[in-house]
Amino acid sequence: MVLPIVDEVKPKCYTCHAGFDDIDGLRKHQLLAHKKEYEANDQASSKRGPAPGDVSVF
């Protein structure tokens, strides 16, 4: 998909590729239209821990 230069700075939904004027509109869209994917992503990220080989610096 090729976008005109004016639309390159506008946020775009990664699921359905709909464009929005601001980030708040994108957040509302994702919470309403893609609620299942959004909740699945939140659950997966909360279970994630450090990867093997990660180094913590104190």
mmCIF file as Biopython writes it, N, C-alpha, C and O atoms, coordinates in Angstrom:
data_model
#
loop_
_atom_site.group_PDB
_atom_site.id
_atom_site.type_symbol
_atom_site.label_atom_id
_atom_site.label_alt_id
_atom_site.label_comp_id
_atom_site.label_asym_id
_atom_site.label_entity_id
_atom_site.label_seq_id
_atom_site.pdbx_PDB_ins_code
_atom_site.Cartn_x
_atom_site.Cartn_y
_atom_site.Cartn_z
_atom_site.occupancy
_atom_site.B_iso_or_equiv
_atom_site.auth_seq_id
_atom_site.auth_asym_id
_atom_site.pdbx_PDB_model_num
ATOM 1   N N  . MET A ? 1  ? 0.838   -1.171  0.000  1.0 0.0 1  A 1 
ATOM 2   C CA . MET A ? 1  ? 0.000   0.000   0.000  1.0 0.0 1  A 1 
ATOM 3   C C  . MET A ? 1  ? 0.893   1.247   0.000  1.0 0.0 1  A 1 
ATOM 4   O O  . MET A ? 1  ? 1.819   1.352   0.803  1.0 0.0 1  A 1 
ATOM 5   N N  . VAL A ? 2  ? 0.618   2.155   -0.872 1.0 0.0 2  A 1 
ATOM 6   C CA . VAL A ? 2  ? 1.389   3.389   -0.965 1.0 0.0 2  A 1 
ATOM 7   C C  . VAL A ? 2  ? 0.510   4.529   -0.463 1.0 0.0 2  A 1 
ATOM 8   O O  . VAL A ? 2  ? -0.611  4.728   -0.931 1.0 0.0 2  A 1 
ATOM 9   N N  . LEU A ? 3  ? 1.048   5.273   0.505  1.0 0.0 3  A 1 
ATOM 10  C CA . LEU A ? 3  ? 0.326   6.414   1.064  1.0 0.0 3  A 1 
ATOM 11  C C  . LEU A ? 3  ? 0.904   7.714   0.531  1.0 0.0 3  A 1 
ATOM 12  O O  . LEU A ? 3  ? 2.105   7.804   0.279  1.0 0.0 3  A 1 
ATOM 13  N N  . PRO A ? 4  ? 0.069   8.707   0.362  1.0 0.0 4  A 1 
ATOM 14  C CA . PRO A ? 4  ? 0.608   10.013  -0.002 1.0 0.0 4  A 1 
ATOM 15  C C  . PRO A ? 4  ? 1.459   10.578  1.138  1.0 0.0 4  A 1 
ATOM 16  O O  . PRO A ? 4  ? 1.289   10.193  2.295  1.0 0.0 4  A 1 
ATOM 17  N N  . ILE A ? 5  ? 2.350   11.467  0.815  1.0 0.0 5  A 1 
ATOM 18  C CA . ILE A ? 5  ? 3.272   12.027  1.812  1.0 0.0 5  A 1 
ATOM 19  C C  . ILE A ? 5  ? 2.523   12.698  2.958  1.0 0.0 5  A 1 
ATOM 20  O O  . ILE A ? 5  ? 3.014   12.673  4.086  1.0 0.0 5  A 1 
ATOM 21  N N  . VAL A ? 6  ? 1.374   13.287  2.724  1.0 0.0 6  A 1 
ATOM 22  C CA . VAL A ? 6  ? 0.638   13.969  3.793  1.0 0.0 6  A 1 
ATOM 23  C C  . VAL A ? 6  ? 0.135   12.994  4.852  1.0 0.0 6  A 1 
ATOM 24  O O  . VAL A ? 6  ? -0.063  13.406  5.995  1.0 0.0 6  A 1 
ATOM 25  N N  . ASP A ? 7  ? -0.079  11.735  4.527  1.0 0.0 7  A 1 
ATOM 26  C CA . ASP A ? 7  ? -0.617  10.771  5.477  1.0 0.0 7  A 1 
ATOM 27  C C  . ASP A ? 7  ? 0.460   9.984   6.229  1.0 0.0 7  A 1 
ATOM 28  O O  . ASP A ? 7  ? 0.125   9.158   7.079  1.0 0.0 7  A 1 
ATOM 29  N N  . GLU A ? 8  ? 1.715   10.214  5.944  1.0 0.0 8  A 1 
ATOM 30  C CA . GLU A ? 8  ? 2.776   9.438   6.574  1.0 0.0 8  A 1 
ATOM 31  C C  . GLU A ? 8  ? 2.905   9.703   8.070  1.0 0.0 8  A 1 
ATOM 32  O O  . GLU A ? 8  ? 3.351   8.821   8.804  1.0 0.0 8  A 1 
ATOM 33  N N  . VAL A ? 9  ? 2.533   10.873  8.539  1.0 0.0 9  A 1 
ATOM 34  C CA . VAL A ? 9  ? 2.703   11.204  9.949  1.0 0.0 9  A 1 
ATOM 35  C C  . VAL A ? 9  ? 1.472   10.864  10.780 1.0 0.0 9  A 1 
ATOM 36  O O  . VAL A ? 9  ? 1.515   10.957  12.006 1.0 0.0 9  A 1 
ATOM 37  N N  . LYS A ? 10 ? 0.386   10.474  10.140 1.0 0.0 10 A 1 
ATOM 38  C CA . LYS A ? 10 ? -0.837  10.153  10.861 1.0 0.0 10 A 1 
ATOM 39  C C  . LYS A ? 10 ? -0.759  8.716   11.380 1.0 0.0 10 A 1 
ATOM 40  O O  . LYS A ? 10 ? -0.254  7.833   10.687 1.0 0.0 10 A 1 
ATOM 41  N N  . PRO A ? 11 ? -1.264  8.475   12.619 1.0 0.0 11 A 1 
ATOM 42  C CA . PRO A ? 11 ? -1.246  7.111   13.154 1.0 0.0 11 A 1 
ATOM 43  C C  . PRO A ? 11 ? -2.170  6.195   12.362 1.0 0.0 11 A 1 
ATOM 44  O O  . PRO A ? 11 ? -3.200  6.628   11.844 1.0 0.0 11 A 1 
ATOM 45  N N  . LYS A ? 12 ? -1.787  4.923   12.277 1.0 0.0 12 A 1 
ATOM 46  C CA . LYS A ? 12 ? -2.540  3.950   11.502 1.0 0.0 12 A 1 
ATOM 47  C C  . LYS A ? 12 ? -2.712  2.682   12.330 1.0 0.0 12 A 1 
ATOM 48  O O  . LYS A ? 12 ? -1.775  2.245   12.998 1.0 0.0 12 A 1 
ATOM 49  N N  . CYS A ? 13 ? -3.892  2.094   12.290 1.0 0.0 13 A 1 
ATOM 50  C CA . CYS A ? 13 ? -4.177  0.857   13.010 1.0 0.0 13 A 1 
ATOM 51  C C  . CYS A ? 13 ? -3.406  -0.278  12.360 1.0 0.0 13 A 1 
ATOM 52  O O  . CYS A ? 13 ? -3.503  -0.471  11.148 1.0 0.0 13 A 1 
ATOM 53  N N  . TYR A ? 14 ? -2.644  -1.031  13.139 1.0 0.0 14 A 1 
ATOM 54  C CA . TYR A ? 14 ? -1.862  -2.121  12.582 1.0 0.0 14 A 1 
ATOM 55  C C  . TYR A ? 14 ? -2.716  -3.331  12.234 1.0 0.0 14 A 1 
ATOM 56  O O  . TYR A ? 14 ? -2.263  -4.205  11.496 1.0 0.0 14 A 1 
ATOM 57  N N  . THR A ? 15 ? -3.943  -3.403  12.746 1.0 0.0 15 A 1 
ATOM 58  C CA . THR A ? 15 ? -4.813  -4.541  12.475 1.0 0.0 15 A 1 
ATOM 59  C C  . THR A ? 15 ? -5.608  -4.357  11.190 1.0 0.0 15 A 1 
ATOM 60  O O  . THR A ? 15 ? -5.622  -5.247  10.340 1.0 0.0 15 A 1 
ATOM 61  N N  . CYS A ? 16 ? -6.274  -3.204  11.038 1.0 0.0 16 A 1 
ATOM 62  C CA . CYS A ? 16 ? -7.135  -3.006  9.863  1.0 0.0 16 A 1 
ATOM 63  C C  . CYS A ? 16 ? -6.619  -1.902  8.939  1.0 0.0 16 A 1 
ATOM 64  O O  . CYS A ? 16 ? -7.247  -1.625  7.917  1.0 0.0 16 A 1 
ATOM 65  N N  . HIS A ? 17 ? -5.503  -1.272  9.268  1.0 0.0 17 A 1 
ATOM 66  C CA . HIS A ? 17 ? -4.851  -0.250  8.446  1.0 0.0 17 A 1 
ATOM 67  C C  . HIS A ? 17 ? -5.696  1.008   8.231  1.0 0.0 17 A 1 
ATOM 68  O O  . HIS A ? 17 ? -5.530  1.703   7.228  1.0 0.0 17 A 1 
ATOM 69  N N  . ALA A ? 18 ? -6.591  1.298   9.157  1.0 0.0 18 A 1 
ATOM 70  C CA . ALA A ? 18 ? -7.375  2.530   9.085  1.0 0.0 18 A 1 
ATOM 71  C C  . ALA A ? 18 ? -6.523  3.686   9.612  1.0 0.0 18 A 1 
ATOM 72  O O  . ALA A ? 18 ? -5.815  3.529   10.606 1.0 0.0 18 A 1 
ATOM 73  N N  . GLY A ? 19 ? -6.585  4.834   8.959  1.0 0.0 19 A 1 
ATOM 74  C CA . GLY A ? 19 ? -5.816  6.004   9.367  1.0 0.0 19 A 1 
ATOM 75  C C  . GLY A ? 19 ? -6.630  6.921   10.263 1.0 0.0 19 A 1 
ATOM 76  O O  . GLY A ? 19 ? -7.852  6.996   10.134 1.0 0.0 19 A 1 
ATOM 77  N N  . PHE A ? 20 ? -5.950  7.624   11.178 1.0 0.0 20 A 1 
ATOM 78  C CA . PHE A ? 20 ? -6.590  8.526   12.128 1.0 0.0 20 A 1 
ATOM 79  C C  . PHE A ? 20 ? -5.832  9.835   12.196 1.0 0.0 20 A 1 
ATOM 80  O O  . PHE A ? 20 ? -4.652  9.901   11.851 1.0 0.0 20 A 1 
ATOM 81  N N  . ASP A ? 21 ? -6.516  10.876  12.643 1.0 0.0 21 A 1 
ATOM 82  C CA . ASP A ? 21 ? -5.893  12.198  12.734 1.0 0.0 21 A 1 
ATOM 83  C C  . ASP A ? 21 ? -4.978  12.331  13.939 1.0 0.0 21 A 1 
ATOM 84  O O  . ASP A ? 21 ? -3.981  13.050  13.880 1.0 0.0 21 A 1 
ATOM 85  N N  . ASP A ? 22 ? -5.304  11.645  15.037 1.0 0.0 22 A 1 
ATOM 86  C CA . ASP A ? 22 ? -4.476  11.740  16.237 1.0 0.0 22 A 1 
ATOM 87  C C  . ASP A ? 22 ? -4.415  10.392  16.942 1.0 0.0 22 A 1 
ATOM 88  O O  . ASP A ? 22 ? -5.167  9.475   16.613 1.0 0.0 22 A 1 
ATOM 89  N N  . ILE A ? 23 ? -3.517  10.279  17.909 1.0 0.0 23 A 1 
ATOM 90  C CA . ILE A ? 23 ? -3.294  9.023   18.620 1.0 0.0 23 A 1 
ATOM 91  C C  . ILE A ? 23 ? -4.482  8.663   19.510 1.0 0.0 23 A 1 
ATOM 92  O O  . ILE A ? 23 ? -4.738  7.482   19.744 1.0 0.0 23 A 1 
ATOM 93  N N  . ASP A ? 24 ? -5.213  9.663   20.008 1.0 0.0 24 A 1 
ATOM 94  C CA . ASP A ? 24 ? -6.386  9.384   20.841 1.0 0.0 24 A 1 
ATOM 95  C C  . ASP A ? 24 ? -7.477  8.684   20.034 1.0 0.0 24 A 1 
ATOM 96  O O  . ASP A ? 24 ? -8.134  7.778   20.545 1.0 0.0 24 A 1 
ATOM 97  N N  . GLY A ? 25 ? -7.672  9.085   18.806 1.0 0.0 25 A 1 
ATOM 98  C CA . GLY A ? 25 ? -8.637  8.425   17.932 1.0 0.0 25 A 1 
ATOM 99  C C  . GLY A ? 25 ? -8.244  6.979   17.658 1.0 0.0 25 A 1 
ATOM 100 O O  . GLY A ? 25 ? -9.101  6.097   17.597 1.0 0.0 25 A 1 
ATOM 101 N N  . LEU A ? 26 ? -6.948  6.740   17.495 1.0 0.0 26 A 1 
ATOM 102 C CA . LEU A ? 26 ? -6.459  5.381   17.282 1.0 0.0 26 A 1 
ATOM 103 C C  . LEU A ? 26 ? -6.693  4.524   18.516 1.0 0.0 26 A 1 
ATOM 104 O O  . LEU A ? 26 ? -7.123  3.377   18.392 1.0 0.0 26 A 1 
ATOM 105 N N  . ARG A ? 27 ? -6.420  5.054   19.702 1.0 0.0 27 A 1 
ATOM 106 C CA . ARG A ? 27 ? -6.636  4.301   20.947 1.0 0.0 27 A 1 
ATOM 107 C C  . ARG A ? 27 ? -8.101  3.930   21.129 1.0 0.0 27 A 1 
ATOM 108 O O  . ARG A ? 27 ? -8.418  2.799   21.498 1.0 0.0 27 A 1 
ATOM 109 N N  . LYS A ? 28 ? -8.995  4.884   20.871 1.0 0.0 28 A 1 
ATOM 110 C CA . LYS A ? 28 ? -10.431 4.610   20.988 1.0 0.0 28 A 1 
ATOM 111 C C  . LYS A ? 28 ? -10.855 3.531   20.002 1.0 0.0 28 A 1 
ATOM 112 O O  . LYS A ? 28 ? -11.629 2.638   20.348 1.0 0.0 28 A 1 
ATOM 113 N N  . HIS A ? 29 ? -10.351 3.610   18.777 1.0 0.0 29 A 1 
ATOM 114 C CA . HIS A ? 29 ? -10.678 2.629   17.751 1.0 0.0 29 A 1 
ATOM 115 C C  . HIS A ? 29 ? -10.216 1.232   18.167 1.0 0.0 29 A 1 
ATOM 116 O O  . HIS A ? 29 ? -10.960 0.262   18.020 1.0 0.0 29 A 1 
ATOM 117 N N  . GLN A ? 30 ? -8.997  1.127   18.682 1.0 0.0 30 A 1 
ATOM 118 C CA . GLN A ? 30 ? -8.477  -0.178  19.066 1.0 0.0 30 A 1 
ATOM 119 C C  . GLN A ? 30 ? -9.250  -0.764  20.243 1.0 0.0 30 A 1 
ATOM 120 O O  . GLN A ? 30 ? -9.471  -1.974  20.294 1.0 0.0 30 A 1 
ATOM 121 N N  . LEU A ? 31 ? -9.658  0.070   21.178 1.0 0.0 31 A 1 
ATOM 122 C CA . LEU A ? 31 ? -10.421 -0.430  22.322 1.0 0.0 31 A 1 
ATOM 123 C C  . LEU A ? 31 ? -11.829 -0.857  21.936 1.0 0.0 31 A 1 
ATOM 124 O O  . LEU A ? 31 ? -12.380 -1.776  22.542 1.0 0.0 31 A 1 
ATOM 125 N N  . LEU A ? 32 ? -12.421 -0.207  20.941 1.0 0.0 32 A 1 
ATOM 126 C CA . LEU A ? 32 ? -13.784 -0.543  20.549 1.0 0.0 32 A 1 
ATOM 127 C C  . LEU A ? 32 ? -13.839 -1.615  19.462 1.0 0.0 32 A 1 
ATOM 128 O O  . LEU A ? 32 ? -14.575 -2.592  19.599 1.0 0.0 32 A 1 
ATOM 129 N N  . ALA A ? 33 ? -13.089 -1.451  18.411 1.0 0.0 33 A 1 
ATOM 130 C CA . ALA A ? 33 ? -13.190 -2.346  17.258 1.0 0.0 33 A 1 
ATOM 131 C C  . ALA A ? 33 ? -12.353 -3.622  17.403 1.0 0.0 33 A 1 
ATOM 132 O O  . ALA A ? 33 ? -12.726 -4.663  16.863 1.0 0.0 33 A 1 
ATOM 133 N N  . HIS A ? 34 ? -11.247 -3.556  18.112 1.0 0.0 34 A 1 
ATOM 134 C CA . HIS A ? 34 ? -10.333 -4.694  18.224 1.0 0.0 34 A 1 
ATOM 135 C C  . HIS A ? 34 ? -10.134 -5.085  19.683 1.0 0.0 34 A 1 
ATOM 136 O O  . HIS A ? 34 ? -9.008  -5.329  20.118 1.0 0.0 34 A 1 
ATOM 137 N N  . LYS A ? 35 ? -11.209 -5.144  20.422 1.0 0.0 35 A 1 
ATOM 138 C CA . LYS A ? 35 ? -11.134 -5.388  21.860 1.0 0.0 35 A 1 
ATOM 139 C C  . LYS A ? 35 ? -10.506 -6.744  22.174 1.0 0.0 35 A 1 
ATOM 140 O O  . LYS A ? 35 ? -9.697  -6.842  23.096 1.0 0.0 35 A 1 
ATOM 141 N N  . LYS A ? 36 ? -10.859 -7.794  21.427 1.0 0.0 36 A 1 
ATOM 142 C CA . LYS A ? 36 ? -10.316 -9.132  21.701 1.0 0.0 36 A 1 
ATOM 143 C C  . LYS A ? 36 ? -8.807  -9.182  21.498 1.0 0.0 36 A 1 
ATOM 144 O O  . LYS A ? 36 ? -8.087  -9.736  22.330 1.0 0.0 36 A 1 
ATOM 145 N N  . GLU A ? 37 ? -8.327  -8.613  20.407 1.0 0.0 37 A 1 
ATOM 146 C CA . GLU A ? 37 ? -6.888  -8.610  20.146 1.0 0.0 37 A 1 
ATOM 147 C C  . GLU A ? 37 ? -6.146  -7.777  21.189 1.0 0.0 37 A 1 
ATOM 148 O O  . GLU A ? 37 ? -5.061  -8.152  21.633 1.0 0.0 37 A 1 
ATOM 149 N N  . TYR A ? 38 ? -6.734  -6.652  21.574 1.0 0.0 38 A 1 
ATOM 150 C CA . TYR A ? 38 ? -6.109  -5.770  22.552 1.0 0.0 38 A 1 
ATOM 151 C C  . TYR A ? 38 ? -5.985  -6.473  23.909 1.0 0.0 38 A 1 
ATOM 152 O O  . TYR A ? 38 ? -4.943  -6.390  24.559 1.0 0.0 38 A 1 
ATOM 153 N N  . GLU A ? 39 ? -7.064  -7.173  24.340 1.0 0.0 39 A 1 
ATOM 154 C CA . GLU A ? 39 ? -7.028  -7.876  25.622 1.0 0.0 39 A 1 
ATOM 155 C C  . GLU A ? 39 ? -6.062  -9.055  25.571 1.0 0.0 39 A 1 
ATOM 156 O O  . GLU A ? 39 ? -5.360  -9.307  26.550 1.0 0.0 39 A 1 
ATOM 157 N N  . ALA A ? 40 ? -6.005  -9.778  24.463 1.0 0.0 40 A 1 
ATOM 158 C CA . ALA A ? 40 ? -5.083  -10.909 24.336 1.0 0.0 40 A 1 
ATOM 159 C C  . ALA A ? 40 ? -3.640  -10.429 24.416 1.0 0.0 40 A 1 
ATOM 160 O O  . ALA A ? 40 ? -2.797  -11.099 25.012 1.0 0.0 40 A 1 
ATOM 161 N N  . ASN A ? 41 ? -3.351  -9.288  23.830 1.0 0.0 41 A 1 
ATOM 162 C CA . ASN A ? 41 ? -2.004  -8.723  23.875 1.0 0.0 41 A 1 
ATOM 163 C C  . ASN A ? 41 ? -1.633  -8.303  25.296 1.0 0.0 41 A 1 
ATOM 164 O O  . ASN A ? 41 ? -0.495  -8.509  25.718 1.0 0.0 41 A 1 
ATOM 165 N N  . ASP A ? 42 ? -2.572  -7.720  26.039 1.0 0.0 42 A 1 
ATOM 166 C CA . ASP A ? 42 ? -2.311  -7.322  27.417 1.0 0.0 42 A 1 
ATOM 167 C C  . ASP A ? 42 ? -2.057  -8.532  28.311 1.0 0.0 42 A 1 
ATOM 168 O O  . ASP A ? 42 ? -1.185  -8.487  29.179 1.0 0.0 42 A 1 
ATOM 169 N N  . GLN A ? 43 ? -2.807  -9.607  28.110 1.0 0.0 43 A 1 
ATOM 170 C CA . GLN A ? 43 ? -2.618  -10.816 28.910 1.0 0.0 43 A 1 
ATOM 171 C C  . GLN A ? 43 ? -1.272  -11.459 28.601 1.0 0.0 43 A 1 
ATOM 172 O O  . GLN A ? 43 ? -0.589  -11.924 29.513 1.0 0.0 43 A 1 
ATOM 173 N N  . ALA A ? 44 ? -0.890  -11.492 27.357 1.0 0.0 44 A 1 
ATOM 174 C CA . ALA A ? 44 ? 0.384   -12.096 26.968 1.0 0.0 44 A 1 
ATOM 175 C C  . ALA A ? 44 ? 1.559   -11.287 27.504 1.0 0.0 44 A 1 
ATOM 176 O O  . ALA A ? 44 ? 2.560   -11.866 27.926 1.0 0.0 44 A 1 
ATOM 177 N N  . SER A ? 45 ? 1.456   -9.969  27.497 1.0 0.0 45 A 1 
ATOM 178 C CA . SER A ? 45 ? 2.563   -9.141  27.968 1.0 0.0 45 A 1 
ATOM 179 C C  . SER A ? 45 ? 2.681   -9.181  29.484 1.0 0.0 45 A 1 
ATOM 180 O O  . SER A ? 45 ? 3.774   -8.974  30.010 1.0 0.0 45 A 1 
ATOM 181 N N  . SER A ? 46 ? 1.590   -9.440  30.206 1.0 0.0 46 A 1 
ATOM 182 C CA . SER A ? 46 ? 1.672   -9.498  31.665 1.0 0.0 46 A 1 
ATOM 183 C C  . SER A ? 46 ? 2.321   -10.802 32.121 1.0 0.0 46 A 1 
ATOM 184 O O  . SER A ? 46 ? 2.884   -10.848 33.215 1.0 0.0 46 A 1 
ATOM 185 N N  . LYS A ? 47 ? 2.257   -11.870 31.310 1.0 0.0 47 A 1 
ATOM 186 C CA . LYS A ? 47 ? 2.856   -13.158 31.657 1.0 0.0 47 A 1 
ATOM 187 C C  . LYS A ? 47 ? 4.330   -13.223 31.258 1.0 0.0 47 A 1 
ATOM 188 O O  . LYS A ? 47 ? 5.054   -14.122 31.684 1.0 0.0 47 A 1 
ATOM 189 N N  . ARG A ? 48 ? 4.757   -12.289 30.459 1.0 0.0 48 A 1 
ATOM 190 C CA . ARG A ? 48 ? 6.115   -12.321 29.927 1.0 0.0 48 A 1 
ATOM 191 C C  . ARG A ? 48 ? 7.118   -11.965 31.020 1.0 0.0 48 A 1 
ATOM 192 O O  . ARG A ? 48 ? 6.907   -11.029 31.791 1.0 0.0 48 A 1 
ATOM 193 N N  . GLY A ? 49 ? 8.193   -12.712 31.074 1.0 0.0 49 A 1 
ATOM 194 C CA . GLY A ? 49 ? 9.264   -12.447 32.025 1.0 0.0 49 A 1 
ATOM 195 C C  . GLY A ? 49 ? 10.559  -12.190 31.281 1.0 0.0 49 A 1 
ATOM 196 O O  . GLY A ? 49 ? 10.554  -12.007 30.064 1.0 0.0 49 A 1 
ATOM 197 N N  . PRO A ? 50 ? 11.669  -12.176 32.003 1.0 0.0 50 A 1 
ATOM 198 C CA . PRO A ? 50 ? 12.947  -11.948 31.334 1.0 0.0 50 A 1 
ATOM 199 C C  . PRO A ? 50 ? 13.313  -13.115 30.412 1.0 0.0 50 A 1 
ATOM 200 O O  . PRO A ? 50 ? 13.060  -14.279 30.723 1.0 0.0 50 A 1 
ATOM 201 N N  . ALA A ? 51 ? 13.900  -12.778 29.299 1.0 0.0 51 A 1 
ATOM 202 C CA . ALA A ? 51 ? 14.320  -13.779 28.339 1.0 0.0 51 A 1 
ATOM 203 C C  . ALA A ? 51 ? 15.647  -14.395 28.786 1.0 0.0 51 A 1 
ATOM 204 O O  . ALA A ? 51 ? 16.406  -13.754 29.513 1.0 0.0 51 A 1 
ATOM 205 N N  . PRO A ? 52 ? 15.934  -15.624 28.365 1.0 0.0 52 A 1 
ATOM 206 C CA . PRO A ? 52 ? 17.231  -16.213 28.710 1.0 0.0 52 A 1 
ATOM 207 C C  . PRO A ? 52 ? 18.371  -15.353 28.179 1.0 0.0 52 A 1 
ATOM 208 O O  . PRO A ? 52 ? 18.373  -14.961 27.012 1.0 0.0 52 A 1 
ATOM 209 N N  . GLY A ? 53 ? 19.315  -15.070 29.023 1.0 0.0 53 A 1 
ATOM 210 C CA . GLY A ? 53 ? 20.448  -14.245 28.621 1.0 0.0 53 A 1 
ATOM 211 C C  . GLY A ? 53 ? 20.299  -12.782 28.947 1.0 0.0 53 A 1 
ATOM 212 O O  . GLY A ? 53 ? 21.236  -12.012 28.738 1.0 0.0 53 A 1 
ATOM 213 N N  . ASP A ? 54 ? 19.123  -12.360 29.466 1.0 0.0 54 A 1 
ATOM 214 C CA . ASP A ? 54 ? 18.950  -10.963 29.859 1.0 0.0 54 A 1 
ATOM 215 C C  . ASP A ? 54 ? 19.851  -10.632 31.041 1.0 0.0 54 A 1 
ATOM 216 O O  . ASP A ? 54 ? 20.027  -11.449 31.946 1.0 0.0 54 A 1 
ATOM 217 N N  . VAL A ? 55 ? 20.408  -9.459  31.029 1.0 0.0 55 A 1 
ATOM 218 C CA . VAL A ? 55 ? 21.299  -9.019  32.093 1.0 0.0 55 A 1 
ATOM 219 C C  . VAL A ? 55 ? 20.662  -7.821  32.779 1.0 0.0 55 A 1 
ATOM 220 O O  . VAL A ? 55 ? 20.273  -6.856  32.121 1.0 0.0 55 A 1 
ATOM 221 N N  . SER A ? 56 ? 20.556  -7.884  34.085 1.0 0.0 56 A 1 
ATOM 222 C CA . SER A ? 56 ? 20.020  -6.764  34.861 1.0 0.0 56 A 1 
ATOM 223 C C  . SER A ? 56 ? 21.180  -5.977  35.451 1.0 0.0 56 A 1 
ATOM 224 O O  . SER A ? 56 ? 22.097  -6.554  36.034 1.0 0.0 56 A 1 
ATOM 225 N N  . VAL A ? 57 ? 21.139  -4.673  35.299 1.0 0.0 57 A 1 
ATOM 226 C CA . VAL A ? 57 ? 22.177  -3.802  35.849 1.0 0.0 57 A 1 
ATOM 227 C C  . VAL A ? 57 ? 21.553  -3.054  37.011 1.0 0.0 57 A 1 
ATOM 228 O O  . VAL A ? 57 ? 20.524  -2.396  36.859 1.0 0.0 57 A 1 
ATOM 229 N N  . PHE A ? 58 ? 22.182  -3.159  38.173 1.0 0.0 58 A 1 
ATOM 230 C CA . PHE A ? 58 ? 21.655  -2.497  39.371 1.0 0.0 58 A 1 
ATOM 231 C C  . PHE A ? 58 ? 22.416  -1.250  39.662 1.0 0.0 58 A 1 
ATOM 232 O O  . PHE A ? 58 ? 22.116  -0.557  40.633 1.0 0.0 58 A 1 
#
